[in-house]
Amino acid sequence: MFGIKKNTIKSVVFNKNTQAILLISPLVIFLLIFSVYPIFQSFFNAFKVENNTNWRLGFSNFSSLFSKSAFRDALKNSTILFF
């Protein structure tokens, strides 16, 4: 019995948790890279207005978008198709 380590409940639980984390971590990394990051990047780019010298945060992109009749028609058609 000397030299043989008994499996305790704590070590078995730790091994199961470690295995679960190792199996789930590639999925979490994949979701972070291909889902969460693009959402934040598109949100940041939507409000950014670039000039030659500087950039500022603004709603002018959205005001010019909603003022166009083609966009309003496309939004109306998409809403009708969705519902």
KELOMAR-312959 format. One record per residue: residue in one letter; x negated, y negated, z negated of N, C-alpha, C, O in turn. Coordinates in nm, 2 decimals. Atoms other than C-alpha are relative to their C-alpha. Layout:
N
REC | A | X | Y | Z | X | Y | Z | X | Y | Z | X | Y | Z
...
//
This chain:
83
REC | M | -0.08 | 0.12 | 0.00 | 0.00 | 0.00 | 0.00 | -0.08 | -0.13 | 0.00 | -0.03 | -0.24 | 0.02
REC | F | 0.09 | 0.12 | -0.01 | -0.30 | -0.23 | -0.02 | -0.03 | -0.03 | 0.14 | -0.05 | 0.06 | 0.22
REC | G | 0.04 | 0.04 | -0.14 | -0.36 | -0.43 | 0.29 | 0.12 | -0.01 | 0.09 | 0.11 | -0.06 | 0.20
REC | I | -0.12 | 0.01 | -0.08 | 0.00 | -0.39 | 0.42 | 0.09 | -0.10 | -0.06 | 0.12 | -0.10 | -0.18
REC | K | -0.09 | 0.11 | 0.04 | 0.21 | -0.70 | 0.40 | 0.14 | 0.04 | 0.01 | 0.19 | 0.08 | 0.12
REC | K | -0.14 | -0.03 | -0.01 | 0.57 | -0.64 | 0.31 | 0.07 | -0.12 | 0.07 | 0.04 | -0.23 | 0.04
REC | N | -0.08 | 0.11 | -0.06 | 0.82 | -0.83 | 0.52 | 0.10 | -0.04 | -0.10 | 0.19 | 0.03 | -0.15
REC | T | -0.10 | 0.06 | 0.09 | 1.01 | -1.06 | 0.29 | 0.11 | -0.06 | 0.09 | 0.10 | -0.08 | 0.21
REC | I | -0.11 | 0.06 | -0.07 | 1.34 | -1.21 | 0.38 | -0.04 | -0.14 | 0.06 | 0.00 | -0.17 | 0.17
REC | K | 0.04 | 0.13 | -0.05 | 1.18 | -1.55 | 0.42 | -0.09 | 0.01 | 0.12 | -0.07 | -0.07 | 0.22
REC | S | 0.09 | -0.01 | -0.12 | 0.92 | -1.43 | 0.67 | 0.09 | 0.05 | 0.12 | 0.06 | 0.02 | 0.24
REC | V | -0.08 | -0.05 | -0.10 | 1.19 | -1.24 | 0.87 | 0.09 | -0.12 | 0.06 | 0.10 | -0.13 | 0.18
REC | V | -0.08 | 0.12 | -0.04 | 1.41 | -1.56 | 0.88 | -0.09 | -0.10 | 0.08 | -0.04 | -0.15 | 0.18
REC | F | 0.09 | 0.09 | -0.07 | 1.11 | -1.77 | 0.98 | -0.03 | 0.06 | 0.14 | -0.03 | -0.02 | 0.24
REC | N | 0.03 | -0.06 | -0.13 | 1.03 | -1.53 | 1.27 | 0.12 | -0.01 | 0.09 | 0.10 | -0.04 | 0.21
REC | K | -0.11 | 0.02 | -0.09 | 1.39 | -1.54 | 1.40 | 0.02 | -0.15 | 0.04 | 0.06 | -0.17 | 0.15
REC | N | -0.01 | 0.14 | -0.04 | 1.40 | -1.92 | 1.38 | -0.11 | -0.04 | 0.10 | -0.08 | -0.12 | 0.19
REC | T | 0.11 | 0.03 | -0.10 | 1.06 | -1.94 | 1.56 | 0.04 | 0.05 | 0.13 | 0.01 | -0.01 | 0.23
REC | Q | -0.03 | -0.06 | -0.13 | 1.18 | -1.71 | 1.83 | 0.11 | -0.08 | 0.07 | 0.11 | -0.10 | 0.19
REC | A | -0.11 | 0.08 | -0.06 | 1.50 | -1.91 | 1.88 | -0.05 | -0.13 | 0.05 | -0.01 | -0.18 | 0.16
REC | I | 0.06 | 0.13 | -0.05 | 1.31 | -2.24 | 1.90 | -0.08 | 0.02 | 0.13 | -0.07 | -0.06 | 0.22
REC | L | 0.08 | -0.02 | -0.12 | 1.07 | -2.09 | 2.15 | 0.09 | 0.03 | 0.12 | 0.05 | 0.00 | 0.24
REC | L | -0.08 | -0.03 | -0.12 | 1.35 | -1.96 | 2.37 | 0.09 | -0.12 | 0.04 | 0.12 | -0.13 | 0.16
REC | I | -0.09 | 0.11 | -0.04 | 1.56 | -2.28 | 2.36 | -0.08 | -0.12 | 0.05 | -0.03 | -0.20 | 0.12
REC | S | 0.08 | 0.12 | -0.04 | 1.27 | -2.53 | 2.40 | -0.01 | -0.03 | 0.15 | -0.01 | -0.15 | 0.18
REC | P | 0.01 | 0.03 | -0.15 | 1.23 | -2.49 | 2.78 | 0.13 | -0.07 | 0.05 | 0.12 | -0.16 | 0.13
REC | L | -0.13 | 0.06 | -0.04 | 1.60 | -2.57 | 2.82 | 0.01 | -0.14 | -0.04 | 0.06 | -0.23 | 0.03
REC | V | -0.01 | 0.13 | 0.05 | 1.58 | -2.87 | 2.60 | -0.09 | -0.10 | 0.07 | -0.05 | -0.21 | 0.11
REC | I | 0.10 | 0.08 | -0.08 | 1.27 | -3.00 | 2.78 | 0.06 | -0.03 | 0.14 | 0.05 | -0.14 | 0.19
REC | F | -0.06 | 0.02 | -0.14 | 1.44 | -2.95 | 3.12 | 0.12 | -0.10 | -0.01 | 0.12 | -0.19 | 0.08
REC | L | -0.10 | 0.10 | 0.01 | 1.75 | -3.14 | 3.00 | -0.04 | -0.14 | -0.02 | 0.01 | -0.24 | 0.03
REC | L | 0.05 | 0.14 | 0.03 | 1.55 | -3.43 | 2.87 | -0.06 | -0.06 | 0.12 | -0.04 | -0.18 | 0.15
REC | I | 0.07 | 0.05 | -0.12 | 1.35 | -3.46 | 3.19 | 0.10 | -0.03 | 0.11 | 0.09 | -0.14 | 0.17
REC | F | -0.09 | 0.02 | -0.12 | 1.63 | -3.42 | 3.44 | 0.14 | -0.05 | -0.03 | 0.21 | -0.07 | 0.07
REC | S | -0.14 | 0.06 | 0.03 | 1.94 | -3.55 | 3.26 | -0.01 | -0.13 | -0.08 | 0.04 | -0.23 | -0.04
REC | V | 0.00 | 0.12 | 0.09 | 1.87 | -3.79 | 2.98 | -0.09 | -0.11 | 0.05 | -0.04 | -0.23 | 0.05
REC | Y | 0.08 | 0.11 | -0.05 | 1.58 | -3.98 | 3.12 | 0.06 | -0.07 | 0.12 | 0.05 | -0.19 | 0.13
REC | P | -0.06 | 0.08 | -0.12 | 1.75 | -4.06 | 3.46 | 0.12 | -0.08 | -0.05 | 0.15 | -0.19 | 0.01
REC | I | -0.11 | 0.08 | 0.04 | 2.06 | -4.18 | 3.27 | -0.05 | -0.14 | -0.06 | 0.00 | -0.24 | -0.03
REC | F | 0.06 | 0.12 | 0.05 | 1.85 | -4.43 | 3.07 | -0.07 | -0.09 | 0.10 | -0.06 | -0.21 | 0.10
REC | Q | 0.07 | 0.08 | -0.11 | 1.65 | -4.53 | 3.37 | 0.10 | -0.07 | 0.09 | 0.07 | -0.18 | 0.13
REC | S | -0.10 | 0.07 | -0.08 | 1.96 | -4.60 | 3.58 | 0.07 | -0.11 | -0.07 | 0.10 | -0.21 | -0.01
REC | F | -0.06 | 0.11 | 0.08 | 2.11 | -4.80 | 3.30 | -0.09 | -0.12 | 0.00 | -0.05 | -0.24 | 0.01
REC | F | 0.10 | 0.11 | 0.01 | 1.79 | -5.01 | 3.27 | 0.00 | -0.07 | 0.14 | -0.01 | -0.19 | 0.15
REC | N | 0.01 | 0.06 | -0.13 | 1.77 | -5.06 | 3.65 | 0.13 | -0.07 | 0.04 | 0.12 | -0.16 | 0.13
REC | A | -0.13 | 0.06 | -0.04 | 2.14 | -5.15 | 3.68 | 0.01 | -0.15 | -0.04 | 0.07 | -0.23 | 0.02
REC | F | -0.01 | 0.14 | 0.05 | 2.09 | -5.47 | 3.47 | -0.12 | -0.08 | 0.03 | -0.13 | -0.20 | 0.00
REC | K | 0.12 | 0.08 | -0.03 | 1.75 | -5.57 | 3.60 | 0.01 | -0.08 | 0.13 | 0.06 | -0.02 | 0.23
REC | V | 0.00 | 0.09 | -0.12 | 1.73 | -5.86 | 3.84 | -0.15 | -0.04 | 0.02 | -0.21 | -0.10 | -0.06
REC | E | 0.14 | 0.03 | -0.03 | 1.39 | -5.90 | 4.01 | -0.01 | -0.12 | 0.09 | 0.06 | -0.13 | 0.19
REC | N | 0.04 | 0.11 | -0.09 | 1.25 | -6.21 | 4.16 | -0.15 | 0.02 | 0.03 | -0.21 | 0.12 | -0.01
REC | N | 0.15 | -0.01 | -0.03 | 0.90 | -6.27 | 4.30 | -0.08 | -0.02 | -0.12 | -0.19 | 0.04 | -0.13
REC | T | 0.09 | 0.04 | 0.11 | 0.77 | -6.41 | 3.98 | 0.04 | 0.07 | -0.13 | -0.05 | 0.11 | -0.21
REC | N | -0.04 | -0.06 | 0.13 | 0.97 | -6.25 | 3.69 | 0.13 | 0.08 | 0.02 | 0.19 | 0.07 | 0.13
REC | W | -0.13 | -0.07 | 0.00 | 1.26 | -6.03 | 3.61 | 0.08 | -0.04 | -0.13 | 0.02 | -0.07 | -0.23
REC | R | -0.08 | 0.03 | 0.11 | 1.55 | -6.09 | 3.38 | 0.12 | 0.10 | 0.00 | 0.14 | 0.18 | 0.09
REC | L | -0.11 | -0.09 | 0.02 | 1.85 | -5.90 | 3.24 | 0.13 | -0.08 | 0.04 | 0.15 | -0.19 | -0.01
REC | G | -0.12 | 0.07 | -0.03 | 2.18 | -5.99 | 3.39 | 0.11 | 0.09 | 0.06 | 0.09 | 0.20 | 0.10
REC | F | -0.12 | -0.07 | -0.06 | 2.53 | -5.90 | 3.52 | 0.02 | -0.05 | 0.14 | 0.13 | -0.01 | 0.20
REC | S | -0.02 | 0.05 | -0.14 | 2.48 | -6.07 | 3.86 | 0.01 | 0.12 | 0.10 | 0.08 | 0.11 | 0.20
REC | N | -0.02 | -0.12 | -0.09 | 2.44 | -5.72 | 4.02 | 0.14 | 0.05 | 0.00 | 0.20 | 0.08 | 0.11
REC | F | -0.13 | -0.05 | 0.01 | 2.78 | -5.62 | 3.90 | 0.10 | -0.10 | 0.05 | 0.20 | -0.06 | 0.11
REC | S | -0.09 | 0.10 | -0.05 | 2.95 | -5.95 | 3.98 | 0.00 | 0.00 | 0.15 | 0.11 | -0.02 | 0.21
REC | S | 0.00 | 0.00 | -0.15 | 2.83 | -5.94 | 4.34 | 0.06 | 0.13 | 0.05 | 0.12 | 0.14 | 0.16
REC | L | -0.05 | -0.13 | -0.04 | 2.93 | -5.57 | 4.36 | 0.16 | 0.00 | 0.00 | 0.22 | 0.04 | 0.09
REC | F | -0.15 | 0.01 | 0.01 | 3.29 | -5.63 | 4.24 | 0.06 | -0.10 | 0.09 | 0.19 | -0.10 | 0.11
REC | S | -0.05 | 0.10 | -0.08 | 3.33 | -5.93 | 4.46 | 0.02 | 0.05 | 0.15 | 0.09 | -0.01 | 0.23
REC | K | -0.01 | -0.05 | -0.14 | 3.30 | -5.72 | 4.78 | 0.12 | 0.09 | 0.01 | 0.15 | 0.18 | -0.07
REC | S | -0.12 | -0.07 | -0.02 | 3.62 | -5.58 | 4.92 | -0.02 | 0.15 | 0.03 | 0.06 | 0.24 | 0.00
REC | A | 0.03 | -0.14 | -0.03 | 3.45 | -5.26 | 5.05 | -0.02 | 0.08 | -0.12 | 0.02 | 0.20 | -0.13
REC | F | 0.02 | -0.08 | 0.13 | 3.35 | -5.16 | 4.70 | 0.13 | 0.02 | -0.07 | 0.16 | 0.13 | -0.12
REC | R | -0.13 | -0.02 | 0.07 | 3.69 | -5.23 | 4.56 | 0.09 | 0.11 | 0.07 | 0.16 | 0.19 | 0.00
REC | D | -0.07 | -0.11 | -0.07 | 3.85 | -5.01 | 4.83 | -0.06 | 0.14 | -0.03 | 0.02 | 0.23 | -0.05
REC | A | 0.06 | -0.13 | 0.03 | 3.60 | -4.73 | 4.77 | 0.03 | 0.04 | -0.14 | 0.05 | 0.16 | -0.17
REC | L | -0.03 | -0.04 | 0.14 | 3.66 | -4.75 | 4.40 | 0.15 | 0.04 | -0.02 | 0.18 | 0.13 | -0.09
REC | K | -0.14 | -0.04 | 0.00 | 4.04 | -4.74 | 4.45 | 0.02 | 0.14 | 0.06 | 0.09 | 0.22 | 0.00
REC | N | -0.01 | -0.13 | -0.06 | 4.01 | -4.44 | 4.68 | -0.06 | 0.11 | -0.09 | 0.00 | 0.22 | -0.10
REC | S | 0.06 | -0.10 | 0.09 | 3.78 | -4.26 | 4.44 | 0.09 | 0.03 | -0.12 | 0.10 | 0.14 | -0.16
REC | T | -0.09 | -0.02 | 0.12 | 4.02 | -4.32 | 4.15 | 0.12 | 0.08 | 0.04 | 0.16 | 0.17 | -0.04
REC | I | -0.12 | -0.08 | -0.04 | 4.31 | -4.19 | 4.35 | -0.03 | 0.15 | 0.02 | 0.04 | 0.24 | -0.02
REC | L | 0.04 | -0.14 | -0.02 | 4.12 | -3.88 | 4.45 | -0.03 | 0.08 | -0.13 | -0.01 | 0.20 | -0.14
REC | F | 0.04 | -0.06 | 0.13 | 4.00 | -3.82 | 4.10 | 0.13 | 0.04 | -0.08 | 0.13 | 0.15 | -0.14
REC | F | -0.12 | -0.03 | 0.07 | 4.35 | -3.83 | 3.95 | 0.10 | 0.06 | 0.09 | 0.21 | 0.10 | 0.04
//
